[in-house]
């Protein structure tokens, strides 16, 4: 279904945001909090992105982490996300690996929602357990992203340099 094609893009507040999400969040509750009608054919990722995009004050790393943490309360199954926020000269990348605590006892659910970082000297990629399972990847290039956590990186695009990095817990 094309309406659930990721990433979803937001741009009406003076900065851009893209979000990719795997899992299910409570779109009905988020729509109520936002004071908007819940569209029958609208993906839950749209409401998750809207909640985060409307609530952040800009590209302040601490504020974005706080708002992503807040959004995790709406998780039904999982909130695995990759979020990119951009304004001229600056970008923030936020990755989350979060499974609803009620589902942590099910090994199949946990294994399905695990995220992995593939790295080599020139690049990195965030991949799902499904991608890792079906592609032949060297084990030395793979590291697991910790469940119930997030990582936020601030990048100065003019200097092409990372300026801040924050690891954080979700659901606490």
PyMOL commands that set and color helices and strands:
alter all, ss='L'
color gray80, all
select helices_A, chain A and resi 2-4+27-34+44-55+61-74+101-103+107-113+129-134+139-141
alter helices_A, ss='H'
color red, helices_A
select strands_A, chain A and resi 8-10+16-22+80-87+90-97+115-120+123-128+142-145+149-156+161-169
alter strands_A, ss='S'
color yellow, strands_A
deselect
rebuild
show_as cartoon
